[in-house]
Amino acid sequence: MAGFLRQTILPPSITEILSQNRILSILLLSDESSYMILEEEDGSVRQEGYTYLDHCLEWCRKYHLHMIIDLHETFGYSFDPLDKTDKTVFFHDAIRQERFYSLWKTIASRYGGYPDSIAFELLNEIVEPSVAEDWNRIALKTIREIRAIAPDSWIIFGGTRYNSVLSVPELPDLEDEKVAYTFHSYEPIIFTHQGAYWVDNMRADFRIRYPESIVEYRTQSRRLSLQLAGVIYREDLTEMTSRFFETLFLPALKIAEERNIPLYCGEYGVIDLADDSSKINWTADICSIFDKYQIGRAYWNYKEKDFGIINIQDEKIRKQLAEKL
């Protein structure tokens, strides 16, 4: 499992990766709606999407990389904060859920024969905490459907509140040796998403450094929704150092250890608008805890999408950041 879920960021040169003998995987998703790469609007198979995945698999196997197929959206559900549709409908709609199961069965049928190369991540960032029980039911059924076709593939799933680490203890226990829990970590949101156009009430010109005092982050986070920034107000988080992340992760680490289920951070990173030294400081702190507890992780992200490490113009800074991952 450790080999599958090591840090998953690609440095600028594939030759450099291979020469360093680093264990890597690629988090594969679409630029917009991942299910629409693989499905037509009526739910029928979109063959060119699978051809794209086939080429990615071929490339990954050539360079000895692992691949995670991460369904970022599905028919009837989007986590996107710019999409103002109801985030709960999918979890109460049997027809939409059957289409979800069908899609995963198709993916599993096509790629379940590559358990040493491909893992499956069920669905990105469930937003509303009110659907936690419904999501657990859907996730368990999806796992059963996949297992009937792909008994040896790794399956990854996370919880609600945008896949918060605090939702991990709410995930179901299950007897499956190739399942991992995942979470995303962008805390404090007011820092990692400073100036982000898609965050409600975030000023485009807002900037803040890391580290600052926990009081300053709490003060500035008042502009954000409690759902988005609520973690910063936890009373047990008292200092903005690596200890912040350790305290934040401990409940998830405890439940994962009790259940003997690996823990994987599927996204973490800092927006390109942040200053370079703050990016490096934040990354060093969070990764020190990943290393301490052997948490696999995927840096968000390789290029573009407002977070791309490869888009940092200063090569020295880019390498300094990469060294912290």
C-alpha positions as CSV (number, residue, x, y, z in Angstrom):
1,M,0.0,0.0,0.0
2,A,2.8,2.4,0.8
3,G,4.1,2.2,-2.7
4,F,0.7,3.0,-4.2
5,L,0.0,6.0,-2.1
6,R,3.3,7.8,-1.8
7,Q,3.4,11.5,-2.7
8,T,2.1,12.0,-6.2
9,I,3.5,15.2,-7.6
10,L,5.5,15.1,-10.8
11,P,8.7,17.2,-11.0
12,P,9.4,19.0,-14.2
13,S,11.5,16.2,-15.7
14,I,10.3,12.6,-16.0
15,T,14.0,11.6,-16.3
16,E,14.7,13.2,-13.0
17,I,11.9,11.2,-11.3
18,L,13.2,7.9,-12.6
19,S,16.8,8.7,-11.8
20,Q,15.8,9.4,-8.2
21,N,13.9,6.0,-8.0
22,R,10.9,7.8,-6.4
23,I,7.7,5.9,-5.9
24,L,5.0,7.8,-7.6
25,S,1.4,7.7,-8.7
26,I,-0.8,10.0,-10.8
27,L,-4.2,11.2,-9.7
28,L,-6.2,11.1,-12.9
29,L,-9.2,13.3,-13.3
30,S,-10.8,15.5,-15.9
31,D,-10.5,19.2,-16.4
32,E,-14.2,19.7,-15.9
33,S,-16.6,16.8,-15.1
34,S,-14.8,13.5,-15.0
35,Y,-17.9,11.4,-15.5
36,M,-18.6,13.3,-18.8
37,I,-15.2,12.0,-20.1
38,L,-16.6,8.5,-19.8
39,E,-20.3,8.9,-20.4
40,E,-22.6,10.5,-22.8
41,E,-25.4,12.6,-21.4
42,D,-27.8,9.6,-21.6
43,G,-25.3,7.4,-19.6
44,S,-24.0,5.4,-22.6
45,V,-20.3,4.7,-22.9
46,R,-18.2,7.4,-24.4
47,Q,-15.5,5.3,-26.0
48,E,-13.0,8.1,-26.6
49,G,-12.8,8.7,-22.9
50,Y,-11.8,5.2,-22.2
51,T,-9.3,5.4,-25.0
52,Y,-7.8,8.4,-23.2
53,L,-7.5,6.4,-20.0
54,D,-6.0,3.5,-21.9
55,H,-3.2,5.8,-23.2
56,C,-2.6,7.1,-19.7
57,L,-2.3,3.6,-18.4
58,E,0.1,2.7,-21.1
59,W,2.2,5.8,-20.3
60,C,2.2,5.1,-16.6
61,R,3.2,1.5,-17.0
62,K,6.0,2.5,-19.3
63,Y,7.5,4.8,-16.7
64,H,6.6,2.5,-13.7
65,L,4.0,5.0,-12.3
66,H,0.8,4.1,-10.5
67,M,-2.5,5.7,-11.4
68,I,-5.6,6.6,-9.4
69,I,-8.9,7.1,-11.3
70,D,-10.6,9.7,-9.2
71,L,-14.2,10.4,-10.2
72,H,-14.5,14.2,-9.5
73,E,-18.2,14.5,-10.4
74,T,-21.0,12.1,-11.2
75,F,-24.3,12.5,-12.9
76,G,-26.5,14.5,-10.5
77,Y,-23.6,15.6,-8.2
78,S,-21.0,18.3,-8.3
79,F,-18.8,19.5,-5.4
80,D,-18.0,22.7,-7.3
81,P,-18.8,25.8,-5.2
82,L,-19.6,27.8,-8.4
83,D,-22.3,25.2,-9.2
84,K,-25.2,26.3,-7.0
85,T,-27.3,23.1,-7.5
86,D,-28.5,21.2,-4.5
87,K,-25.6,19.1,-3.1
88,T,-27.9,16.6,-1.5
89,V,-30.1,15.4,-4.4
90,F,-27.9,12.6,-5.6
91,F,-27.8,11.0,-2.2
92,H,-31.6,10.6,-2.1
93,D,-32.1,9.6,-5.8
94,A,-32.0,5.9,-6.6
95,I,-31.9,6.5,-10.3
96,R,-28.8,8.7,-10.1
97,Q,-27.2,6.3,-7.7
98,E,-27.8,3.3,-10.1
99,R,-26.0,5.3,-12.8
100,F,-23.1,5.8,-10.5
101,Y,-22.9,2.1,-9.7
102,S,-23.1,1.3,-13.4
103,L,-20.2,3.7,-14.2
104,W,-18.0,2.2,-11.6
105,K,-18.8,-1.3,-12.9
106,T,-17.8,-0.3,-16.3
107,I,-14.5,1.2,-15.0
108,A,-13.8,-1.9,-12.9
109,S,-14.5,-4.2,-15.8
110,R,-12.0,-2.3,-18.0
111,Y,-9.2,-1.7,-15.4
112,G,-9.7,-4.2,-12.7
113,G,-7.2,-6.4,-14.4
114,Y,-4.4,-4.0,-13.4
115,P,-4.5,-4.0,-9.6
116,D,-0.8,-3.3,-9.3
117,S,-1.1,-0.2,-11.6
118,I,-4.6,1.3,-11.0
119,A,-6.6,2.3,-7.9
120,F,-10.2,3.6,-7.8
121,E,-11.3,6.6,-5.9
122,L,-15.1,6.6,-5.6
123,L,-16.1,10.3,-5.6
124,N,-14.4,13.6,-4.8
125,E,-15.5,15.9,-1.9
126,I,-18.9,15.1,-0.6
127,V,-20.0,18.6,0.6
128,E,-23.0,18.4,3.0
129,P,-22.5,16.6,6.3
130,S,-26.2,15.8,6.4
131,V,-25.7,13.1,3.8
132,A,-23.0,11.2,5.7
133,E,-25.1,8.1,6.3
134,D,-26.4,8.0,2.8
135,W,-23.0,8.4,1.4
136,N,-21.6,5.6,3.5
137,R,-24.4,3.3,2.2
138,I,-23.7,4.3,-1.4
139,A,-19.9,3.8,-0.9
140,L,-20.3,0.4,0.6
141,K,-22.6,-0.7,-2.2
142,T,-20.2,0.7,-4.8
143,I,-17.3,-1.2,-3.2
144,R,-19.4,-4.5,-3.3
145,E,-20.1,-3.9,-7.0
146,I,-16.5,-3.2,-7.8
147,R,-15.3,-6.2,-5.7
148,A,-17.4,-8.6,-7.8
149,I,-15.5,-7.5,-10.8
150,A,-12.1,-6.4,-9.5
151,P,-11.3,-8.3,-6.3
152,D,-7.7,-7.2,-6.0
153,S,-7.9,-3.4,-6.9
154,W,-7.3,-0.7,-4.3
155,I,-10.4,1.3,-3.6
156,I,-10.2,4.8,-1.9
157,F,-13.1,6.8,-0.4
158,G,-13.5,9.8,1.9
159,G,-16.2,11.6,3.8
160,T,-18.2,14.8,3.9
161,R,-17.4,18.5,4.5
162,Y,-15.3,18.6,1.3
163,N,-13.6,15.4,2.3
164,S,-12.4,16.9,5.6
165,V,-10.1,14.9,7.8
166,L,-12.6,15.3,10.6
167,S,-15.1,13.2,8.6
168,V,-12.8,10.1,8.5
169,P,-14.1,8.8,11.9
170,E,-17.6,8.9,10.4
171,L,-16.7,6.5,7.6
172,P,-17.8,2.9,7.8
173,D,-15.6,0.1,9.0
174,L,-15.3,-2.9,6.6
175,E,-13.4,-6.1,6.2
176,D,-11.4,-5.4,3.0
177,E,-7.7,-5.5,2.9
178,K,-7.4,-3.2,-0.1
179,V,-9.5,-0.2,0.9
180,A,-8.0,3.1,2.0
181,Y,-9.6,6.2,3.7
182,T,-8.8,9.5,2.1
183,F,-9.1,13.2,3.1
184,H,-8.1,16.6,1.7
185,S,-6.2,19.1,3.7
186,Y,-6.1,22.8,2.9
187,E,-6.3,24.2,6.4
188,P,-6.3,27.1,7.1
189,I,-8.5,27.7,4.1
190,I,-8.0,31.5,4.5
191,F,-4.3,31.0,3.7
192,T,-4.3,28.2,1.1
193,H,-7.2,29.8,-0.9
194,Q,-6.3,33.4,-0.4
195,G,-7.7,35.5,-3.3
196,A,-9.5,32.5,-4.8
197,Y,-12.3,33.6,-7.2
198,W,-14.5,30.6,-6.5
199,V,-14.6,31.1,-2.7
200,D,-17.6,33.1,-1.5
201,N,-16.7,36.4,0.2
202,M,-13.0,36.1,-0.7
203,R,-11.6,39.4,-1.9
204,A,-9.4,39.0,-5.0
205,D,-6.7,41.1,-3.5
206,F,-6.7,39.4,-0.1
207,R,-3.2,38.1,1.0
208,I,-1.9,36.5,4.2
209,R,1.3,34.8,5.1
210,Y,2.2,31.5,6.8
211,P,2.8,31.2,9.6
212,E,0.7,33.8,11.3
213,S,-0.9,33.4,14.7
214,I,-4.0,31.3,15.1
215,V,-5.8,34.4,16.3
216,E,-5.0,36.2,13.0
217,Y,-6.3,33.3,10.9
218,R,-9.5,33.1,13.0
219,T,-10.0,36.8,12.6
220,Q,-9.5,36.8,8.8
221,S,-11.6,33.6,8.5
222,R,-14.7,35.4,9.6
223,R,-15.3,36.4,6.0
224,L,-15.8,32.7,5.0
225,S,-18.6,30.4,5.7
226,L,-18.4,28.3,8.9
227,Q,-18.8,25.2,6.8
228,L,-15.7,26.1,4.8
229,A,-13.5,27.6,7.5
230,G,-14.9,26.0,10.7
231,V,-11.8,23.8,11.4
232,I,-9.8,26.9,12.3
233,Y,-12.1,27.6,15.3
234,R,-11.5,24.2,17.1
235,E,-10.3,24.9,20.7
236,D,-7.7,22.1,20.5
237,L,-5.8,23.9,17.7
238,T,-3.8,26.5,19.6
239,E,-0.6,27.1,17.5
240,M,0.1,27.4,13.8
241,T,3.1,25.0,13.5
242,S,3.3,21.4,12.4
243,R,1.6,20.7,15.7
244,F,-1.6,22.2,14.2
245,F,-1.7,19.5,11.5
246,E,-0.8,16.7,14.0
247,T,-3.6,17.7,16.3
248,L,-6.0,18.0,13.4
249,F,-5.1,14.5,12.0
250,L,-5.0,12.5,15.2
251,P,-8.7,11.4,15.3
252,A,-8.4,10.1,11.7
253,L,-5.1,8.4,12.5
254,K,-6.7,6.8,15.6
255,I,-9.7,5.3,13.7
256,A,-7.5,4.2,10.8
257,E,-5.1,2.4,13.1
258,E,-8.0,0.8,15.1
259,R,-9.5,-0.5,11.9
260,N,-6.2,-1.3,10.2
261,I,-7.2,0.8,7.2
262,P,-4.5,3.0,5.4
263,L,-5.0,6.8,5.5
264,Y,-4.2,8.8,2.4
265,C,-4.3,12.6,1.8
266,G,-5.7,12.9,-1.7
267,E,-5.2,16.7,-2.0
268,Y,-3.2,19.4,-0.2
269,G,-1.6,22.5,-1.6
270,V,-1.4,26.3,-1.7
271,I,-2.8,28.7,-4.3
272,D,-0.3,30.4,-6.6
273,L,-1.3,33.8,-5.2
274,A,0.5,33.1,-1.9
275,D,4.0,34.3,-1.5
276,D,6.7,31.7,-2.2
277,S,8.2,31.5,1.3
278,S,4.8,31.0,2.8
279,K,4.1,28.1,0.4
280,I,7.3,26.4,1.4
281,N,6.7,27.0,5.1
282,W,3.2,25.5,5.0
283,T,4.2,22.6,2.9
284,A,7.2,21.8,5.2
285,D,4.9,21.7,8.2
286,I,2.1,19.5,6.8
287,C,4.5,17.1,5.1
288,S,6.5,16.7,8.3
289,I,3.3,15.2,9.8
290,F,2.7,13.1,6.8
291,D,6.2,11.7,7.1
292,K,5.9,11.2,10.9
293,Y,2.7,9.1,10.5
294,Q,3.5,7.6,7.1
295,I,0.5,9.2,5.4
296,G,0.5,8.8,1.6
297,R,-0.4,12.0,-0.2
298,A,-1.0,13.7,-3.5
299,Y,0.0,17.4,-3.9
300,W,-2.6,19.6,-5.7
301,N,-1.3,20.0,-8.2
302,Y,1.2,19.5,-11.0
303,K,0.2,22.3,-13.4
304,E,-2.3,25.0,-13.9
305,K,-5.7,25.2,-12.0
306,D,-4.3,28.0,-9.8
307,F,-2.1,25.6,-7.8
308,G,0.3,24.2,-10.3
309,I,3.8,23.6,-9.0
310,I,5.2,23.5,-12.5
311,N,3.9,27.0,-13.2
312,I,6.2,28.5,-10.6
313,Q,8.5,30.6,-12.7
314,D,11.5,30.7,-10.3
315,E,13.2,27.3,-10.7
316,K,15.0,27.6,-7.4
317,I,11.6,28.1,-5.6
318,R,10.0,25.3,-7.5
319,K,12.8,22.9,-6.5
320,Q,12.7,24.1,-2.9
321,L,8.9,23.4,-2.7
322,A,9.3,20.0,-4.5
323,E,11.9,19.0,-1.9
324,K,9.4,19.5,0.9
325,L,6.8,17.2,-0.6
